[in-house]
Amino acid sequence: MPADASPAPTTPADALPALIGERLRRARTERGLSLGALAAAAGVGKGSLSEIEHGARNPTLGTLYALSGALGLPLSWLLAERVGAQVASPGITARLLDAHADDAGTVEVYALRLEPGREHTSAAHGPGVVEHLVVTRGRARVGAAGAQVTLATGDATTWTSDTDHTYEALDAPADAVLVVRTPA
């Protein structure tokens, strides 16, 4: 993880795309990747990636996870560890509550809002990444694809997220707290 991974203050929502773009461009160039190479590795269009890097496009949660995975970085690094930073994809919104990195790895804490009728599939994260989820309101089906569990308010589950995994509210919107542990 880059040296500037200490927690930072909140960022206005309108400043977040530019900040994400700056961080993406820096991480890509530090790794010696061309725009096309990162786009291909993440499964993102080259034009879309260029717009994201220039702060002209507000990326979805799914796109940011694909890019952070291709770069080998936690999502919170792309969000500059900005508490309150919020990203969404259809059916899911994630708001960063906390992020901490040390020699053992990174721990990220997100508040999730899941909307019914939309299953969100998250692509596999790096080796050894573990997710812990507690439903704080409603019911949801979550977990590794093919091994999802149904949880009600107060229920929790854990899975290794090195395979595709899904989140889906059942019946009504659901809220959850997600802790993602990424080893160093």
N, C-alpha and C positions, 0 to 999 in steps of 0.2 A: 504494500500500500504506500502511496506517496507520502512524503514527510509532512504535508500539511493536513493531516487527517484529524486534527483535534476538533472538538465540537465548536460550532460557530453559532452566532445569534440567528434569529429568524430572518427570513428574506421575504420581501413583498412578492406576492404571486406573479406580478408582471415582470419582475427581475429574474425569476427562476429560469425561463428558457435561455436567456443570454448566459447565465452562469453555467447551466448544463452544457451549452454549446462550447464555452471556453474550456471546461474540464474535459469534454470529449476530445476536442482538438488536441489539447495538451497530452492526454494519455495516448492518443493515436500516434502522434509524432514522436513521443518518447519511446514508443515501441517500434518505430520505424515502419509503420503501416501506412500505406496509401489509403485514400478515401475509398477507393474501389475494393481494396483488400478487406478493410474493416466492414464495409457494407456487405460483402459476400460472406464473411465469417459470421455476421450477425443475422443474415437473411433479411436485410433492410435494403431498400432501393438506394442507389448511390445519390440520386437527386434529393431524396428525403434526408439522407444523412448530411449532405451539404447544407440543406436548409436548417437542420437541427444545430449543426456546428455554428452557423451564423446567427442563431437565436431567432430565426424567422419562422420556426415551426415549433409548436408545443407538442413534444413527443408523448405517446401513450405509455402507460405502465409497462405493457408488453414489449414495446420497442426499447424502452430503457433497460429492461431486464435482459433483452437479447444483446444489446450493446455492452452492458456491464459484464455479462457472461463472456462475450467474445474478447473483452479486454482483461478478463481475470480480476475484476474489481467488484466490491460490493455495491449495490445500488445506492446506498447512502453516500458513497464517495462522489458519485455523479451529482447527487443532490447537495454536495458540499456540507454534509452533516447538518443542514439547516433545519432545526426543529420547526415543525409546522409546514415544511415543504409537502405539497400534495400533488399526486399524480394519479391518473385514472385510465382505465380501459373500459369498454362496455361491460357493465355488470359489477365493476369493482372500483373502489377508490381507496388509496392508501395514503395516510398522512404520517410522516416521520415524527416519532415522539422522542427518540433518543438513538444515539449511535456512539459506540466506543470501540476503539481499536487498541490492541496491545500486542505483545510478542506471541500470544496464543491465538490471535485472530481478531475477528470483528463480531460484535453483537449489535444488531439493529432491532429497534422496537417500532412497530407500526400500529396505528389504529386503522382497521379495515371497515369499510361499509360495503356490504354485498347486497345487490339488488336481485329480487326473484326473477326467474325466467331467463337468466343469462348465466350460463356456466362459463367461468373464466379459466382458461388453461394457461398455466405458466410453464414455459420450457424448462428443461433440466438446468439446475445450477451446477456449480463446480463440485468436484469430489469432496465428500465429507460435510457438505452443507446440510444443516438440520433445521427444520422449522417446528416451532411450538405454537399452537394456536388455542386460544380460549375464547369461546363465544360469550359475549357479554349481554347480548339481547337477540332474541329470535332463535331460529333454527337454521343450520347450514350443513351441507355435505362438502367435505374437504378431504384432501390427502392425495397420496400418490395415485396416478391413474390406474384404475382397476382394483384399488385397495382403499377407496374412499370410505369414510365413516360419517354417520349422521350424528350431529351434536345439537344439544339444546342449550339454553342459557345456563352458564356455569360449567358446562362440559369442556374438556380439553383433549387434545391429541398431539402427537409428535410424529414426524416422518422425516426420513432422509430424502432431500429434494434433488437427488442426482438423476431423477427421471421426471417426465412431465407430471404435473400435479394440478389439481383443480380446486376451485372455490365456487360455491353456489349457495345462495340463500334459498330457503324453502318456504313457500307460502307468503312471506312478507319480508321486508328488508331485515337484514341481520347485521349486527356489529360484532367485531372481534378484535382481540389484541394478538398480533403476530410477532414472535421473536424469531429472528433468523440468526443462526450462529454459523459463521464462515471460518474455518480453520486457517491459520497463517500459511 
